[in-house]
């Protein structure tokens, strides 16, 4: 699994810093990330993870304890698979 630490809680349908009505996804597919141009990380990096069947966990680095929760397998942030 690739751990992607960010400044927001996960993957959203639009930028949560600019749009208070943004909706966070608990789980999203690689196809949805690429097809909808969701700003998670570089599109080629997402495509390489998809091709190698390597899930990505996007979580907020600024929330205390999130690294440990993510490492322990708790459902923190958004899972891209």
Number of C-alpha atoms within 10 A of each C-alpha: 13 12 14 16 17 16 12 18 20 24 27 19 16 16 16 16 10 8 10 9 11 14 14 18 15 16 16 16 14 22 14 12 21 16 10 9 14 17 14 18 13 11 16 10 11 21 16 12 18 17 10 9 12 15 17 21 24 26 24 19 15 13 11 9 10 19 17 11 12 16 13 10 9 11 15 20 23 21 22 26 19
